[in-house]
Amino acid sequence: MVPEFFRPQINHNPLFPNPTLLDVTLRDGSFAVNFQWQESSIRRIVRALVQAGFSFIELGYYGGMSDLQKIHGIDSPGITSDFPLSLAQELTSEYPDVNFALMIHPTGLNKNPDFEKIKQSGISLLRFVYLPNWWEQLEKHIPAARAAGLSISINLVCSSRYSQDELEANCDKLVKKLSPNLIYLADTCSAFYPSQLKAIYSHLRSIIEVPLGFHAHDFLSLAFANSLAAAQSGATYIDSSILGLGRSAGNLRSELWCLSAIAQGYQDYHLEPLLTAIAEIGKYKSIPQAEDLLFQTVGAYNLIPPEDELLHEIAQDRGFTNSLAASRFTQNWSKIQKNFQSLHQLL
């Protein structure tokens, strides 16, 4: 039993950041499903993300990804390998308040991009993958994309392989020569640690006026910690994906960040719509038991073991999935906090 006198109290973190989340489930998550997303699933996942409160959604690659196919052994990739602008236009028309993005891999292009048509389709952000030896392709395409009225992000992949001086030099060159709207560091190797990212972003923020973003990978189970560190130190855009879906060990989990942000008082997100997207992903791959939002809820809301047990018992009694119980818990937290015993009535 939960002690009647005990009133749960969130461990508020005054430094918890509130960056813009850019969801990459459909693009980076394509690696986890062999680029076999069906159009119906794309529509359902986009709808769920919009209902959950995401204002930036990346749809896929544009123009092809021939080099990546060879590197990752992808056979017959589907529509997210070269996202059709007709479908993009339907989605941007249906959700006019959402910023939709596409990614261009300079060495993967199998056609010359028509930036005017991309802009006409309603895409607002193009994300270009960057390595120093791809400068010629970027110098050709980015000015044309900017002239068409598109916002530009340049994503420095394999950023953990640069020294801090090299990162500074490359970012400075990109800003001065190509004038992007946004610069991302992508932890492709998943090798960064939080302390490193704090130092890197604090320094870059002090010398570069262009907004910064961070794309985490989770090989060392540090995607959440690294994203927090980057956002606390100057990154105003953070990439995430539902279930962390992505290449190999995946990315920052969208639902984990949303849950933590809600607990910390940012009411910009809603968990329950993401459960629809999680179910859709389950059609393509099995979802481990570890992807249980109730466990994360216990941590985010600072619950003691008796409260944890009661929450799980009520979910079982009601026939709820644990993740649905977690969603209902976050919706009713203000009332639950006053009287934890009211869980029985509120869930």
N, C-alpha and C positions, 0 to 999 in steps of 0.2 A: 504493500500500500504506500501511496505517496503521503508523506506527513502533511496534515491539514494546514499547519502553520507555514509550510514552505511555499514560497512564491517564486517561480523560476525567473531568472534575470539573465538576459542576453549579455554576453561578454562583448560590450560595444568597443569597437576599434576606431578611434577618431581618425586614424590614418587610412582606413579602408577607402580605396579610390573608387571613382565612378566614371571610368572611361566609356567610350562608345564601343559596344561589342559588334564585331563584324563576323557573322556566322559563315563558316566555310564547309558545312556539312555536304553540300552537293558537289563542290569542286574537290576539296582534299579528301572528303569522305568517299569519293569515287574510287580511290585506290583500294579501299577496303571491300568494295563490291565489284571490283574488276570493271569499273566504268559501265555497269549494266543498269543504271537507274532507268526505270520506265517513266514516260511522261506523266502518267497518272500519279506516280509516287512523288515526282518533282512538284507537282501542283499541291499535293497534300502536305508535303514538308514545308513548302513556302507558306501555305496558309497557316500552318501551326506556328511557324516562326513569327509571322506577322501578329497573330493573336497573342503570342507570348511577349510581344513588345520589342522585337528586333527591328531596328531602322536601317540596318545595312545587311544585305544578303548577297553572297557571291554564288552565282549560278553555275559556273564551270569555266573551262578554257574556251578561248575563241581562236579559230584559225588552225587548229590541229595541235598535235603533241607527238610528232613522229619520233623525235629523239627519246622522249620519256617512255614511249611504248617499248623501244628496244631495251632501255635500261631496266625497266620494271617488268618486262615480259608480259605485257598486256596484249591479249589477243582480241581483235575485233571490238575496240572500245565503242561505247554508245554515244549518246548525244551530248553528254557533258564534256567530251573530249573536243568538241567543236560546236558550241551551243548555238542552236538555230535562232537567228534574230527574230523570226516570226513568233516563236514561243516566248522569247524575251519580251517582245512587244505586247503580247497578250497579258503577261504577268505584270509588266509595268503599268498597263492600262487598268488592270484590276486593282492594283495596290499603288496608287499614285504618290502616296506619302512615304514610300519605302525607297531607299537608295539601293539599286541593284548594281552589282559589279560583275565583270568578267576578267579573267586573267589571260595574259598573252605571254607565252614562252617563246623568246626570240628564235631559238634554234628548232622549235617544233612547228613553225608556221608552214602550212602547205598551200597557202594562198596569200595574196597581198591584201592586208586588211582594208576594208572600206569604212573608214572612220565616220564618214557622214551617215552611212546606213546604221552604224552602231549607235550613234547619237539619236537618230530618228526612231530607233527601236525603244528608246527610253532609258537605256543604260546610262548611268551617271558617273560611274567610276571604272577606269581601266587600270588593272594592276599588272605592271611589267616586271618579270623576273630579271634580276641583274646579277651578272658576274662581270668582272672587269674586261674579259676578252670578248664580251658581247656588245661592247660599246658602239661599234659601227651600226649594228642593227637598231639599237635604241636611239641613236642620234638620227637615224632615218625616220623612225616611226613616231616617236614621242612628240616632236613639234607638229606633225600632221594631226595627231590625235588632239593635241591642245587646240589647234586651229579649228577643229570641228566642234569645239566647245565641251570636250570631255575633261573631267577631272582625272588627274594622273597620280597613281601611287607607284613608287619604285621599291621593289622588295629585294633587299640584299640577302640572297640565300647563302647558306653555309657561313653565317656571320660569326660563328664561334671560331672559325679558322683565320680570322683577321686579328691582328694586334689592335689595341685601342687607337694607336696612331694611324694605322691603316684604315680603320673604320672612319675616323675623323676625316682623313684625306679623301676617301671615296665619297662620303656624304657631302663634303664641301664641294667636290667637283660636280656631283650630280645636281646640287642646288644651283650652282653658278651656271652650269652649261645647259641643263635640261628643265629647270624651273618646275619641279614636280609640286603637286599640292600636298603630298604626303610621302614620308620615307619610312619603310618598315625594315626592321631586322628580323630575319627568319632564322630560328634556331634549328636549322635543318638536321644537324647532327645530334640535337638534344643534349648538348654538352655543357651548356651554361649552368651556373649556380646563382642563386639570388643575389649574393653579395657582389658578384661580377656585374650583373645587370644593373644594380643600383648605381655602381660607379660609372658604367658606360652611359646610361641614360641621363644621369645627372650632368655628366660632362657634355654630351651631345646637346642636351637642352640648353646649356649655357652658351653654346656657340652657333646653334642652328635655329633659325626662326620657323622653319617649316615644321608642321606637326609630325610627331613620331608615332609609329605603331610597333607592335610586337606580335610575332607568330611563334607560339610555343609548340614543342613536341614533348612527349611524355615518356621517353625511354627510361628515364631515371625517376619517374613518378614525381617530377618537379614542375610540371606544366602550370599547376595552380600557384605554387609558391613563386615561380619565376614571373608569371604574369602579374601577380601582386607587386613584386619588386619593381618590375618595369613600369607599371602604372603609377606606383607611388613616387617614381623618380623622374617622370616626364613623358611617358608614353600615354597618349590620349586616345589611341585606338588599340584594341586587343582582339585578336582572332580567337574563335572558339568553334567547336562543332558538337552537335548532339551526340552524346555518349563518347565524346572525344574521337569520333570516327575520323580516321585519316590513315596516312601511310604508316605501315608497321605498327608501332605502339600508340600511334594516334596523337591527338592534340589536347588542348585545354577543353574540358567538358562544359558545354554551354549551360547545361542544367545545374552543374555544381556552382558555377559563377553566379547564375541567376538566384539560386537558393541562398547563397551567402549574401548577395547584395540585398535581397528582400529582408533577411534577418538583420542586416545592418541599417535598415531604415530606408533603403532606396526602393520605392514602390513602382519602379518602371517596368518590372517583369512579372509574368504570370506563369506558374509551373504547369498547370493542368493541360494547356494546349500542347506542351512538349511531349506529353504522354502519347498523344496521337502520332506524332512523328516517330517516337521510339517504337511504337507498334508497327509503323510502316517499315522502319529499318529492319525489324524482326522478320520481315518477309524475305530479306536478302541474306541475313546472317544471324546466327544464334546470339542472344544477349546474355552475358554472364550474370550470375546471381549478384555479383559485386555491384552491378549497376542498379542498386537499390537506394532510392532517394531517402528512405526513412533513416538509414544509417547516417547519411550526411546531415539530415535534419537534426538528429540528436546532437551532433557537434556544433552545427551552426546556431542552435538555440540553447546551447549550454545546459543540456538536460542531464540530470543525475540518473543512475541506474534504475531506481524504481519508476521514474517517469518514462524512461526508455521502454521498460517492460510493459507498463500500462498502455503506452501508445501502440506497441506491437499487438498486445492482446485485443485492443479495441478494433484495430484494423482487421484482425482475424475474425472477430465476432461479427463484424459488419460485412464480411465477405469482400473487403477492399483489397486491391493490391497494395503493397507497402508504398509504392510510389504515389498512388492516388491518395492514400492516407497522408503522405507527406505534403501533397499539394493542398489538401483541405486544412491541414494544420497551419500552414503558412497563411492561408486566407483568413483564418479565425484567430490568429495569434493574439491580437489585442484583448480579446475576451478570455482566451485560454490563460493568458498571463495573470489575470485577476483571480481566476479560480481554476486550477488545473483539473479538479474533479469534474469540471463542466465538459471535459473532452467527450464524455459519453453522449452529451446532447449536441455538441457542435460538429463532430465529425460525421 
